[in-house]
Amino acid sequence: MDPSSSGIQEPFDLIRLSLSERVFVKLRGDRQLTGILHAYDGHMNLILSDVEETIMIVDVDDENVTAGSKTVNVAKRKMDMLFVRGDGVILVSPPSRT
Amino acid sequence: MEDDNSPPPPPEQQPPPPPSHTGSPTDFLKGVVGKRVIVRLTSGVDYRGILSCLDGYMNIALEQTEEHVNGAVTNRYGDAFIRGNNVLYISADEPL
């Protein structure tokens, strides 16, 4: 296959090149992680360290249900070391290159 | 209301754009590598970017990615890996 400009030949190369880097991970359930990527496998199970999880909690305002007004609460938590089960992963991005 | 000056119908309708591509889904995917694509996930979120590559699970690597939710850009990523199970479709965003 024709290697693209960045020299990536399969999607997992993008993950391999992000080892030991801080990555952004979008998870199911409106959750996001940033952390240092230590290991991954073909399921996209991940080992991350120095992790911050951001949880988007959307509450529909009871008084204004018809207006569809929502309040978005953001919860954050930090974890030293984390195993992420691969089936929850939607997207992984090395944020440093954005 | 007969009007002699009414223009005759154009002798030849503009031909509909011919199917520029025939072939298998795999041929399509090979054709869009390196092109701008729209990847829609089952959640309804769109990712627009340049398709770097993809694999048999439909895991996708995108460059210059914009995340669109309800038509608004919600995030940008220089590179993005999308796990294949979330993909609903891949649409070519430029002529093949």
N, CA and C atoms of all chains as a GROMACS GRO file, in nm:
protein
  582
    1MET      N    1   0.084  -0.120   0.000
    1MET     CA    2   0.000   0.000   0.000
    1MET      C    3   0.088   0.125   0.000
    2ASP      N    4   0.036   0.225  -0.061
    2ASP     CA    5   0.109   0.349  -0.074
    2ASP      C    6   0.122   0.418   0.061
    3PRO      N    7   0.241   0.426   0.116
    3PRO     CA    8   0.254   0.490   0.247
    3PRO      C    9   0.223   0.638   0.236
    4SER      N   10   0.146   0.686   0.331
    4SER     CA   11   0.105   0.826   0.327
    4SER      C   12   0.219   0.914   0.373
    5SER      N   13   0.192   1.043   0.375
    5SER     CA   14   0.299   1.140   0.401
    5SER      C   15   0.366   1.114   0.535
    6SER      N   16   0.288   1.064   0.632
    6SER     CA   17   0.345   1.047   0.765
    6SER      C   18   0.410   0.911   0.782
    7GLY      N   19   0.412   0.829   0.680
    7GLY     CA   20   0.479   0.701   0.690
    7GLY      C   21   0.404   0.599   0.773
    8ILE      N   22   0.273   0.616   0.784
    8ILE     CA   23   0.191   0.521   0.858
    8ILE      C   24   0.131   0.424   0.758
    9GLN      N   25   0.150   0.295   0.783
    9GLN     CA   26   0.099   0.196   0.689
    9GLN      C   27  -0.023   0.123   0.741
   10GLU      N   28  -0.041   0.120   0.870
   10GLU     CA   29  -0.165   0.064   0.924
   10GLU      C   30  -0.204   0.147   1.045
   11PRO      N   31  -0.332   0.148   1.078
   11PRO     CA   32  -0.376   0.238   1.186
   11PRO      C   33  -0.300   0.219   1.316
   12PHE      N   34  -0.264   0.096   1.348
   12PHE     CA   35  -0.196   0.074   1.476
   12PHE      C   36  -0.058   0.140   1.481
   13ASP      N   37  -0.002   0.172   1.363
   13ASP     CA   38   0.125   0.245   1.363
   13ASP      C   39   0.112   0.378   1.436
   14LEU      N   40  -0.006   0.439   1.421
   14LEU     CA   41  -0.030   0.567   1.489
   14LEU      C   42  -0.020   0.549   1.640
   15ILE      N   43  -0.071   0.437   1.689
   15ILE     CA   44  -0.066   0.410   1.833
   15ILE      C   45   0.077   0.376   1.874
   16ARG      N   46   0.144   0.297   1.790
   16ARG     CA   47   0.282   0.258   1.823
   16ARG      C   48   0.371   0.380   1.835
   17LEU      N   49   0.351   0.476   1.746
   17LEU     CA   50   0.432   0.598   1.749
   17LEU      C   51   0.398   0.687   1.868
   18SER      N   52   0.286   0.658   1.934
   18SER     CA   53   0.246   0.739   2.049
   18SER      C   54   0.288   0.678   2.182
   19LEU      N   55   0.355   0.562   2.178
   19LEU     CA   56   0.401   0.502   2.303
   19LEU      C   57   0.491   0.600   2.377
   20SER      N   58   0.473   0.607   2.508
   20SER     CA   59   0.547   0.698   2.597
   20SER      C   60   0.509   0.844   2.575
   21GLU      N   61   0.408   0.868   2.494
   21GLU     CA   62   0.360   1.005   2.474
   21GLU      C   63   0.227   1.023   2.546
   22ARG      N   64   0.194   1.151   2.568
   22ARG     CA   65   0.062   1.179   2.626
   22ARG      C   66  -0.041   1.172   2.514
   23VAL      N   67  -0.142   1.091   2.534
   23VAL     CA   68  -0.245   1.073   2.432
   23VAL      C   69  -0.380   1.116   2.488
   24PHE      N   70  -0.466   1.149   2.394
   24PHE     CA   71  -0.606   1.180   2.423
   24PHE      C   72  -0.688   1.059   2.382
   25VAL      N   73  -0.776   1.013   2.469
   25VAL     CA   74  -0.858   0.896   2.440
   25VAL      C   75  -1.005   0.935   2.461
   26LYS      N   76  -1.086   0.913   2.359
   26LYS     CA   77  -1.230   0.936   2.371
   26LYS      C   78  -1.295   0.801   2.393
   27LEU      N   79  -1.375   0.794   2.499
   27LEU     CA   80  -1.438   0.667   2.538
   27LEU      C   81  -1.588   0.676   2.524
   28ARG      N   82  -1.650   0.558   2.520
   28ARG     CA   83  -1.797   0.553   2.526
   28ARG      C   84  -1.844   0.612   2.659
   29GLY      N   85  -1.967   0.661   2.660
   29GLY     CA   86  -2.023   0.715   2.782
   29GLY      C   87  -1.976   0.855   2.812
   30ASP      N   88  -1.943   0.932   2.707
   30ASP     CA   89  -1.905   1.073   2.722
   30ASP      C   90  -1.788   1.090   2.819
   31ARG      N   91  -1.690   1.005   2.803
   31ARG     CA   92  -1.571   1.014   2.887
   31ARG      C   93  -1.449   1.036   2.800
   32GLN      N   94  -1.356   1.113   2.854
   32GLN     CA   95  -1.230   1.137   2.785
   32GLN      C   96  -1.117   1.114   2.883
   33LEU      N   97  -1.004   1.070   2.829
   33LEU     CA   98  -0.886   1.050   2.912
   33LEU      C   99  -0.769   1.121   2.846
   34THR      N  100  -0.678   1.172   2.927
   34THR     CA  101  -0.545   1.200   2.877
   34THR      C  102  -0.447   1.132   2.971
   35GLY      N  103  -0.346   1.074   2.911
   35GLY     CA  104  -0.246   1.006   2.993
   35GLY      C  105  -0.130   0.961   2.908
   36ILE      N  106  -0.026   0.914   2.978
   36ILE     CA  107   0.092   0.864   2.908
   36ILE      C  108   0.065   0.719   2.867
   37LEU      N  109   0.083   0.691   2.738
   37LEU     CA  110   0.054   0.558   2.687
   37LEU      C  111   0.174   0.466   2.710
   38HIS      N  112   0.151   0.360   2.787
   38HIS     CA  113   0.260   0.265   2.814
   38HIS      C  114   0.249   0.139   2.730
   39ALA      N  115   0.130   0.093   2.705
   39ALA     CA  116   0.115  -0.032   2.632
   39ALA      C  117  -0.023  -0.039   2.571
   40TYR      N  118  -0.034  -0.119   2.466
   40TYR     CA  119  -0.164  -0.141   2.401
   40TYR      C  120  -0.159  -0.278   2.336
   41ASP      N  121  -0.276  -0.327   2.295
   41ASP     CA  122  -0.279  -0.451   2.219
   41ASP      C  123  -0.381  -0.438   2.108
   42GLY      N  124  -0.403  -0.549   2.039
   42GLY     CA  125  -0.491  -0.546   1.923
   42GLY      C  126  -0.635  -0.515   1.953
   43HIS      N  127  -0.676  -0.533   2.078
   43HIS     CA  128  -0.812  -0.492   2.117
   43HIS      C  129  -0.821  -0.343   2.147
   44MET      N  130  -0.705  -0.277   2.146
   44MET     CA  131  -0.696  -0.140   2.195
   44MET      C  132  -0.714  -0.133   2.347
   45ASN      N  133  -0.693  -0.245   2.416
   45ASN     CA  134  -0.670  -0.234   2.560
   45ASN      C  135  -0.550  -0.144   2.578
   46LEU      N  136  -0.557  -0.054   2.676
   46LEU     CA  137  -0.451   0.045   2.694
   46LEU      C  138  -0.404   0.044   2.838
   47ILE      N  139  -0.276   0.069   2.856
   47ILE     CA  140  -0.222   0.101   2.988
   47ILE      C  141  -0.177   0.246   2.984
   48LEU      N  142  -0.236   0.327   3.071
   48LEU     CA  143  -0.204   0.469   3.078
   48LEU      C  144  -0.159   0.503   3.218
   49SER      N  145  -0.069   0.599   3.228
   49SER     CA  146  -0.030   0.650   3.359
   49SER      C  147  -0.054   0.800   3.362
   50ASP      N  148  -0.055   0.854   3.485
   50ASP     CA  149  -0.073   0.998   3.505
   50ASP      C  150  -0.198   1.044   3.429
   51VAL      N  151  -0.309   0.979   3.459
   51VAL     CA  152  -0.431   0.992   3.380
   51VAL      C  153  -0.525   1.095   3.442
   52GLU      N  154  -0.584   1.175   3.356
   52GLU     CA  155  -0.697   1.257   3.398
   52GLU      C  156  -0.818   1.215   3.316
   53GLU      N  157  -0.924   1.179   3.385
   53GLU     CA  158  -1.049   1.143   3.320
   53GLU      C  159  -1.145   1.260   3.329
   54THR      N  160  -1.210   1.292   3.218
   54THR     CA  161  -1.311   1.398   3.214
   54THR      C  162  -1.443   1.334   3.176
   55ILE      N  163  -1.543   1.353   3.260
   55ILE     CA  164  -1.674   1.292   3.238
   55ILE      C  165  -1.774   1.404   3.214
   56MET      N  166  -1.840   1.399   3.097
   56MET     CA  167  -1.941   1.498   3.064
   56MET      C  168  -2.076   1.446   3.111
   57ILE      N  169  -2.139   1.519   3.202
   57ILE     CA  170  -2.268   1.478   3.256
   57ILE      C  171  -2.371   1.581   3.211
   58VAL      N  172  -2.461   1.538   3.123
   58VAL     CA  173  -2.563   1.630   3.070
   58VAL      C  174  -2.691   1.611   3.149
   59ASP      N  175  -2.732   1.716   3.218
   59ASP     CA  176  -2.859   1.713   3.290
   59ASP      C  177  -2.960   1.798   3.214
   60VAL      N  178  -3.074   1.738   3.181
   60VAL     CA  179  -3.182   1.818   3.124
   60VAL      C  180  -3.250   1.891   3.237
   61ASP      N  181  -3.254   2.023   3.223
   61ASP     CA  182  -3.311   2.107   3.329
   61ASP      C  183  -3.461   2.078   3.341
   62ASP      N  184  -3.504   2.032   3.456
   62ASP     CA  185  -3.644   1.992   3.474
   62ASP      C  186  -3.741   2.105   3.446
   63GLU      N  187  -3.704   2.228   3.484
   63GLU     CA  188  -3.797   2.340   3.469
   63GLU      C  189  -3.810   2.382   3.324
   64ASN      N  190  -3.715   2.347   3.242
   64ASN     CA  191  -3.716   2.395   3.104
   64ASN      C  192  -3.704   2.278   3.007
   65VAL      N  193  -3.774   2.170   3.039
   65VAL     CA  194  -3.762   2.053   2.952
   65VAL      C  195  -3.809   2.087   2.812
   66THR      N  196  -3.919   2.164   2.803
   66THR     CA  197  -3.971   2.196   2.670
   66THR      C  198  -3.873   2.281   2.593
   67ALA      N  199  -3.802   2.368   2.662
   67ALA     CA  200  -3.705   2.453   2.593
   67ALA      C  201  -3.581   2.374   2.557
   68GLY      N  202  -3.571   2.255   2.607
   68GLY     CA  203  -3.456   2.172   2.575
   68GLY      C  204  -3.327   2.224   2.636
   69SER      N  205  -3.340   2.303   2.739
   69SER     CA  206  -3.217   2.357   2.797
   69SER      C  207  -3.146   2.248   2.876
   70LYS      N  208  -3.018   2.245   2.860
   70LYS     CA  209  -2.939   2.143   2.926
   70LYS      C  210  -2.828   2.211   3.004
   71THR      N  211  -2.791   2.151   3.110
   71THR     CA  212  -2.672   2.195   3.179
   71THR      C  213  -2.571   2.082   3.170
   72VAL      N  214  -2.451   2.118   3.132
   72VAL     CA  215  -2.346   2.019   3.118
   72VAL      C  216  -2.252   2.033   3.236
   73ASN      N  217  -2.245   1.928   3.313
   73ASN     CA  218  -2.149   1.927   3.423
   73ASN      C  219  -2.030   1.842   3.382
   74VAL      N  220  -1.916   1.889   3.423
   74VAL     CA  221  -1.793   1.818   3.391
   74VAL      C  222  -1.731   1.770   3.521
   75ALA      N  223  -1.708   1.643   3.530
   75ALA     CA  224  -1.640   1.586   3.646
   75ALA      C  225  -1.502   1.540   3.602
   76LYS      N  226  -1.405   1.563   3.687
   76LYS     CA  227  -1.269   1.520   3.655
   76LYS      C  228  -1.215   1.438   3.770
   77ARG      N  229  -1.131   1.343   3.735
   77ARG     CA  230  -1.062   1.265   3.838
   77ARG      C  231  -0.928   1.225   3.783
   78LYS      N  232  -0.837   1.202   3.872
   78LYS     CA  233  -0.701   1.166   3.834
   78LYS      C  234  -0.668   1.026   3.885
   79MET      N  235  -0.592   0.955   3.804
   79MET     CA  236  -0.550   0.821   3.843
   79MET      C  237  -0.403   0.804   3.806
   80ASP      N  238  -0.330   0.735   3.890
   80ASP     CA  239  -0.188   0.716   3.863
   80ASP      C  240  -0.166   0.617   3.750
   81MET      N  241  -0.240   0.509   3.751
   81MET     CA  242  -0.218   0.404   3.653
   81MET      C  243  -0.353   0.342   3.620
   82LEU      N  244  -0.374   0.318   3.492
   82LEU     CA  245  -0.508   0.277   3.449
   82LEU      C  246  -0.498   0.174   3.338
   83PHE      N  247  -0.580   0.069   3.350
   83PHE     CA  248  -0.602  -0.024   3.239
   83PHE      C  249  -0.735   0.013   3.177
   84VAL      N  250  -0.737   0.035   3.045
   84VAL     CA  251  -0.861   0.067   2.974
   84VAL      C  252  -0.897  -0.053   2.888
   85ARG      N  253  -1.016  -0.105   2.908
   85ARG     CA  254  -1.062  -0.215   2.822
   85ARG      C  255  -1.090  -0.162   2.683
   86GLY      N  256  -1.041  -0.234   2.582
   86GLY     CA  257  -1.041  -0.182   2.446
   86GLY      C  258  -1.178  -0.152   2.389
   87ASP      N  259  -1.280  -0.227   2.432
   87ASP     CA  260  -1.409  -0.207   2.365
   87ASP      C  261  -1.474  -0.074   2.401
   88GLY      N  262  -1.421  -0.005   2.500
   88GLY     CA  263  -1.476   0.126   2.532
   88GLY      C  264  -1.413   0.239   2.454
   89VAL      N  265  -1.309   0.208   2.378
   89VAL     CA  266  -1.234   0.313   2.309
   89VAL      C  267  -1.305   0.353   2.180
   90ILE      N  268  -1.322   0.482   2.160
   90ILE     CA  269  -1.373   0.533   2.032
   90ILE      C  270  -1.260   0.589   1.949
   91LEU      N  271  -1.175   0.670   2.011
   91LEU     CA  272  -1.072   0.743   1.935
   91LEU      C  273  -0.950   0.762   2.022
   92VAL      N  274  -0.834   0.754   1.961
   92VAL     CA  275  -0.708   0.784   2.029
   92VAL      C  276  -0.633   0.885   1.944
   93SER      N  277  -0.582   0.990   2.010
   93SER     CA  278  -0.508   1.091   1.935
   93SER      C  279  -0.390   1.138   2.018
   94PRO      N  280  -0.273   1.152   1.956
   94PRO     CA  281  -0.162   1.216   2.024
   94PRO      C  282  -0.182   1.366   2.023
   95PRO      N  283  -0.224   1.429   2.133
   95PRO     CA  284  -0.267   1.569   2.128
   95PRO      C  285  -0.154   1.666   2.101
   96SER      N  286  -0.031   1.622   2.124
   96SER     CA  287   0.080   1.715   2.107
   96SER      C  288   0.092   1.763   1.963
   97ARG      N  289   0.046   1.680   1.867
   97ARG     CA  290   0.067   1.716   1.728
   97ARG      C  291  -0.050   1.796   1.670
   98THR      N  292  -0.150   1.826   1.752
   98THR     CA  293  -0.263   1.901   1.698
   98THR      C  294  -0.226   2.047   1.681
   99MET      N  295  -5.175   2.734  -2.358
   99MET     CA  296  -5.084   2.847  -2.375
   99MET      C  297  -4.966   2.806  -2.460
  100GLU      N  298  -4.991   2.800  -2.592
  100GLU     CA  299  -4.880   2.765  -2.680
  100GLU      C  300  -4.795   2.888  -2.705
  101ASP      N  301  -4.674   2.878  -2.680
  101ASP     CA  302  -4.582   2.990  -2.702
  101ASP      C  303  -4.474   2.942  -2.798
  102ASP      N  304  -4.475   3.004  -2.920
  102ASP     CA  305  -4.380   2.959  -3.020
  102ASP      C  306  -4.237   2.986  -2.979
  103ASN      N  307  -4.224   3.086  -2.890
  103ASN     CA  308  -4.087   3.121  -2.852
  103ASN      C  309  -4.034   3.036  -2.737
  104SER      N  310  -4.120   2.947  -2.689
  104SER     CA  311  -4.070   2.868  -2.577
  104SER      C  312  -3.951   2.786  -2.625
  105PRO      N  313  -3.847   2.791  -2.550
  105PRO     CA  314  -3.728   2.720  -2.594
  105PRO      C  315  -3.753   2.570  -2.596
  106PRO      N  316  -3.706   2.505  -2.700
  106PRO     CA  317  -3.723   2.359  -2.701
  106PRO      C  318  -3.641   2.298  -2.589
  107PRO      N  319  -3.685   2.184  -2.547
  107PRO     CA  320  -3.603   2.119  -2.442
  107PRO      C  321  -3.463   2.095  -2.495
  108PRO      N  322  -3.368   2.112  -2.410
  108PRO     CA  323  -3.231   2.091  -2.456
  108PRO      C  324  -3.217   1.954  -2.519
  109PRO      N  325  -3.152   1.950  -2.634
  109PRO     CA  326  -3.148   1.824  -2.707
  109PRO      C  327  -3.087   1.712  -2.626
  110GLU      N  328  -2.991   1.748  -2.546
  110GLU     CA  329  -2.928   1.641  -2.468
  110GLU      C  330  -2.919   1.687  -2.323
  111GLN      N  331  -2.989   1.619  -2.238
  111GLN     CA  332  -2.977   1.651  -2.096
  111GLN      C  333  -2.832   1.630  -2.053
  112GLN      N  334  -2.794   1.715  -1.959
  112GLN     CA  335  -2.661   1.693  -1.902
  112GLN      C  336  -2.657   1.550  -1.850
  113PRO      N  337  -2.563   1.471  -1.897
  113PRO     CA  338  -2.565   1.331  -1.853
  113PRO      C  339  -2.542   1.324  -1.703
  114PRO      N  340  -2.614   1.235  -1.639
  114PRO     CA  341  -2.589   1.220  -1.496
  114PRO      C  342  -2.446   1.178  -1.474
  115PRO      N  343  -2.389   1.225  -1.363
  115PRO     CA  344  -2.249   1.188  -1.341
  115PRO      C  345  -2.232   1.038  -1.346
  116PRO      N  346  -2.147   0.992  -1.434
  116PRO     CA  347  -2.134   0.847  -1.446
  116PRO      C  348  -2.075   0.789  -1.319
  117PRO      N  349  -2.110   0.670  -1.289
  117PRO     CA  350  -2.047   0.607  -1.172
  117PRO      C  351  -1.897   0.602  -1.195
  118SER      N  352  -1.828   0.691  -1.122
  118SER     CA  353  -1.685   0.703  -1.148
  118SER      C  354  -1.611   0.580  -1.103
  119HIS      N  355  -1.678   0.500  -1.024
  119HIS     CA  356  -1.610   0.386  -0.966
  119HIS      C  357  -1.702   0.266  -0.971
  120THR      N  358  -1.653   0.159  -1.025
  120THR     CA  359  -1.722   0.034  -1.004
  120THR      C  360  -1.621  -0.061  -0.942
  121GLY      N  361  -1.672  -0.152  -0.868
  121GLY     CA  362  -1.580  -0.245  -0.804
  121GLY      C  363  -1.629  -0.278  -0.666
  122SER      N  364  -1.546  -0.350  -0.594
  122SER     CA  365  -1.586  -0.400  -0.464
  122SER      C  366  -1.568  -0.292  -0.360
  123PRO      N  367  -1.629  -0.312  -0.244
  123PRO     CA  368  -1.603  -0.220  -0.133
  123PRO      C  369  -1.454  -0.204  -0.106
  124THR      N  370  -1.381  -0.310  -0.117
  124THR     CA  371  -1.236  -0.300  -0.094
  124THR      C  372  -1.172  -0.206  -0.194
  125ASP      N  373  -1.217  -0.213  -0.321
  125ASP     CA  374  -1.162  -0.123  -0.422
  125ASP      C  375  -1.191   0.022  -0.385
  126PHE      N  376  -1.313   0.046  -0.335
  126PHE     CA  377  -1.346   0.182  -0.292
  126PHE      C  378  -1.251   0.228  -0.181
  127LEU      N  379  -1.232   0.141  -0.083
  127LEU     CA  380  -1.150   0.182   0.030
  127LEU      C  381  -1.006   0.207  -0.014
  128LYS      N  382  -0.955   0.122  -0.105
  128LYS     CA  383  -0.820   0.148  -0.157
  128LYS      C  384  -0.816   0.282  -0.228
  129GLY      N  385  -0.928   0.315  -0.297
  129GLY     CA  386  -0.931   0.439  -0.373
  129GLY      C  387  -0.934   0.563  -0.288
  130VAL      N  388  -0.990   0.555  -0.167
  130VAL     CA  389  -1.003   0.676  -0.085
  130VAL      C  390  -0.885   0.698   0.008
  131VAL      N  391  -0.793   0.602   0.016
  131VAL     CA  392  -0.676   0.624   0.103
  131VAL      C  393  -0.599   0.745   0.049
  132GLY      N  394  -0.566   0.837   0.138
  132GLY     CA  395  -0.497   0.959   0.097
  132GLY      C  396  -0.591   1.072   0.058
  133LYS      N  397  -0.722   1.044   0.053
  133LYS     CA  398  -0.821   1.145   0.014
  133LYS      C  399  -0.894   1.198   0.138
  134ARG      N  400  -0.963   1.309   0.117
  134ARG     CA  401  -1.048   1.360   0.223
  134ARG      C  402  -1.172   1.272   0.235
  135VAL      N  403  -1.206   1.236   0.357
  135VAL     CA  404  -1.321   1.150   0.381
  135VAL      C  405  -1.402   1.205   0.499
  136ILE      N  406  -1.525   1.158   0.506
  136ILE     CA  407  -1.610   1.180   0.623
  136ILE      C  408  -1.636   1.042   0.683
  137VAL      N  409  -1.597   1.026   0.807
  137VAL     CA  410  -1.623   0.902   0.878
  137VAL      C  411  -1.736   0.928   0.976
  138ARG      N  412  -1.845   0.859   0.960
  138ARG     CA  413  -1.954   0.874   1.057
  138ARG      C  414  -1.954   0.754   1.150
  139LEU      N  415  -1.964   0.782   1.279
  139LEU     CA  416  -1.972   0.677   1.378
  139LEU      C  417  -2.119   0.646   1.407
  140THR      N  418  -2.142   0.533   1.468
  140THR     CA  419  -2.280   0.495   1.500
  140THR      C  420  -2.344   0.594   1.596
  141SER      N  421  -2.262   0.666   1.672
  141SER     CA  422  -2.315   0.767   1.764
  141SER      C  423  -2.365   0.890   1.690
  142GLY      N  424  -2.337   0.903   1.560
  142GLY     CA  425  -2.378   1.020   1.485
  142GLY      C  426  -2.269   1.125   1.471
  143VAL      N  427  -2.159   1.107   1.541
  143VAL     CA  428  -2.047   1.200   1.530
  143VAL      C  429  -1.976   1.178   1.398
  144ASP      N  430  -1.938   1.288   1.333
  144ASP     CA  431  -1.863   1.280   1.208
  144ASP      C  432  -1.718   1.319   1.231
  145TYR      N  433  -1.628   1.252   1.161
  145TYR     CA  434  -1.488   1.292   1.158
  145TYR      C  435  -1.451   1.319   1.014
  146ARG      N  436  -1.407   1.441   0.988
  146ARG     CA  437  -1.364   1.478   0.853
  146ARG      C  438  -1.214   1.494   0.854
  147GLY      N  439  -1.148   1.429   0.761
  147GLY     CA  440  -1.003   1.441   0.755
  147GLY      C  441  -0.950   1.362   0.638
  148ILE      N  442  -0.818   1.353   0.633
  148ILE     CA  443  -0.752   1.278   0.526
  148ILE      C  444  -0.727   1.137   0.577
  149LEU      N  445  -0.773   1.041   0.499
  149LEU     CA  446  -0.762   0.901   0.540
  149LEU      C  447  -0.619   0.853   0.520
  150SER      N  448  -0.548   0.831   0.630
  150SER     CA  449  -0.411   0.780   0.620
  150SER      C  450  -0.411   0.634   0.580
  151CYS      N  451  -0.488   0.556   0.652
  151CYS     CA  452  -0.493   0.413   0.624
  151CYS      C  453  -0.603   0.351   0.707
  152LEU      N  454  -0.634   0.227   0.676
  152LEU     CA  455  -0.730   0.153   0.753
  152LEU      C  456  -0.696   0.004   0.744
  153ASP      N  457  -0.755  -0.075   0.833
  153ASP     CA  458  -0.724  -0.217   0.835
  153ASP      C  459  -0.853  -0.298   0.825
  154GLY      N  460  -0.839  -0.428   0.838
  154GLY     CA  461  -0.951  -0.518   0.819
  154GLY      C  462  -1.061  -0.505   0.923
  155TYR      N  463  -1.030  -0.450   1.039
  155TYR     CA  464  -1.133  -0.423   1.138
  155TYR      C  465  -1.203  -0.290   1.112
  156MET      N  466  -1.158  -0.220   1.008
  156MET     CA  467  -1.203  -0.085   0.978
  156MET      C  468  -1.155   0.015   1.084
  157ASN      N  469  -1.052  -0.024   1.160
  157ASN     CA  470  -0.978   0.077   1.235
  157ASN      C  471  -0.925   0.178   1.135
  158ILE      N  472  -0.926   0.305   1.171
  158ILE     CA  473  -0.895   0.412   1.076
  158ILE      C  474  -0.793   0.507   1.136
  159ALA      N  475  -0.695   0.546   1.056
  159ALA     CA  476  -0.606   0.656   1.094
  159ALA      C  477  -0.639   0.775   1.005
  160LEU      N  478  -0.670   0.887   1.069
  160LEU     CA  479  -0.704   1.010   0.997
  160LEU      C  480  -0.601   1.117   1.030
  161GLU      N  481  -0.576   1.205   0.933
  161GLU     CA  482  -0.493   1.324   0.953
  161GLU      C  483  -0.581   1.448   0.941
  162GLN      N  484  -0.536   1.555   1.005
  162GLN     CA  485  -0.606   1.685   0.997
  162GLN      C  486  -0.754   1.666   1.023
  163THR      N  487  -0.784   1.602   1.135
  163THR     CA  488  -0.920   1.558   1.162
  163THR      C  489  -1.000   1.666   1.232
  164GLU      N  490  -1.122   1.684   1.186
  164GLU     CA  491  -1.220   1.770   1.254
  164GLU      C  492  -1.334   1.682   1.302
  165GLU      N  493  -1.370   1.701   1.428
  165GLU     CA  494  -1.484   1.629   1.484
  165GLU      C  495  -1.607   1.717   1.471
  166HIS      N  496  -1.710   1.668   1.408
  166HIS     CA  497  -1.833   1.745   1.388
  166HIS      C  498  -1.947   1.678   1.464
  167VAL      N  499  -2.015   1.758   1.547
  167VAL     CA  500  -2.136   1.711   1.614
  167VAL      C  501  -2.247   1.807   1.579
  168ASN      N  502  -2.353   1.758   1.520
  168ASN     CA  503  -2.465   1.841   1.477
  168ASN      C  504  -2.418   1.956   1.388
  169GLY      N  505  -2.320   1.929   1.304
  169GLY     CA  506  -2.274   2.029   1.208
  169GLY      C  507  -2.172   2.126   1.260
  170ALA      N  508  -2.145   2.124   1.390
  170ALA     CA  509  -2.048   2.218   1.446
  170ALA      C  510  -1.918   2.145   1.477
  171VAL      N  511  -1.807   2.213   1.454
  171VAL     CA  512  -1.677   2.153   1.485
  171VAL      C  513  -1.659   2.154   1.636
  172THR      N  514  -1.635   2.039   1.693
  172THR     CA  515  -1.621   2.029   1.837
  172THR      C  516  -1.479   1.995   1.879
  173ASN      N  517  -1.395   1.956   1.786
  173ASN     CA  518  -1.259   1.920   1.822
  173ASN      C  519  -1.176   1.908   1.695
  174ARG      N  520  -1.047   1.926   1.710
  174ARG     CA  521  -0.955   1.903   1.598
  174ARG      C  522  -0.840   1.816   1.649
  175TYR      N  523  -0.799   1.725   1.566
  175TYR     CA  524  -0.686   1.638   1.600
  175TYR      C  525  -0.591   1.635   1.481
  176GLY      N  526  -0.463   1.646   1.509
  176GLY     CA  527  -0.365   1.632   1.403
  176GLY      C  528  -0.367   1.492   1.345
  177ASP      N  529  -0.368   1.394   1.433
  177ASP     CA  530  -0.384   1.255   1.394
  177ASP      C  531  -0.490   1.194   1.484
  178ALA      N  532  -0.558   1.098   1.430
  178ALA     CA  533  -0.659   1.031   1.511
  178ALA      C  534  -0.670   0.886   1.468
  179PHE      N  535  -0.676   0.799   1.568
  179PHE     CA  536  -0.704   0.657   1.546
  179PHE      C  537  -0.849   0.635   1.588
  180ILE      N  538  -0.929   0.579   1.499
  180ILE     CA  539  -1.069   0.549   1.531
  180ILE      C  540  -1.086   0.398   1.532
  181ARG      N  541  -1.136   0.347   1.644
  181ARG     CA  542  -1.154   0.202   1.656
  181ARG      C  543  -1.269   0.160   1.565
  182GLY      N  544  -1.244   0.054   1.486
  182GLY     CA  545  -1.332   0.020   1.376
  182GLY      C  546  -1.476  -0.013   1.413
  183ASN      N  547  -1.497  -0.065   1.534
  183ASN     CA  548  -1.632  -0.107   1.567
  183ASN      C  549  -1.729   0.010   1.578
  184ASN      N  550  -1.676   0.132   1.590
  184ASN     CA  551  -1.762   0.249   1.603
  184ASN      C  552  -1.804   0.307   1.468
  185VAL      N  553  -1.747   0.255   1.359
  185VAL     CA  554  -1.766   0.318   1.228
  185VAL      C  555  -1.900   0.276   1.168
  186LEU      N  556  -1.977   0.376   1.124
  186LEU     CA  557  -2.101   0.349   1.049
  186LEU      C  558  -2.073   0.351   0.900
  187TYR      N  559  -2.008   0.458   0.853
  187TYR     CA  560  -1.970   0.461   0.712
  187TYR      C  561  -1.849   0.550   0.689
  188ILE      N  562  -1.789   0.532   0.573
  188ILE     CA  563  -1.680   0.618   0.526
  188ILE      C  564  -1.724   0.675   0.393
  189SER      N  565  -1.727   0.808   0.386
  189SER     CA  566  -1.777   0.875   0.266
  189SER      C  567  -1.663   0.956   0.205
  190ALA      N  568  -1.647   0.945   0.072
  190ALA     CA  569  -1.545   1.025   0.004
  190ALA      C  570  -1.589   1.170   0.004
  191ASP      N  571  -1.500   1.260   0.042
  191ASP     CA  572  -1.531   1.404   0.053
  191ASP      C  573  -1.467   1.482  -0.062
  192GLU      N  574  -1.415   1.412  -0.163
  192GLU     CA  575  -1.359   1.476  -0.281
  192GLU      C  576  -1.370   1.375  -0.394
  193PRO      N  577  -1.362   1.423  -0.519
  193PRO     CA  578  -1.376   1.327  -0.629
  193PRO      C  579  -1.266   1.223  -0.626
  194LEU      N  580  -1.304   1.101  -0.658
  194LEU     CA  581  -1.204   0.994  -0.657
  194LEU      C  582  -1.126   0.992  -0.788
   0.00000   0.00000   0.00000
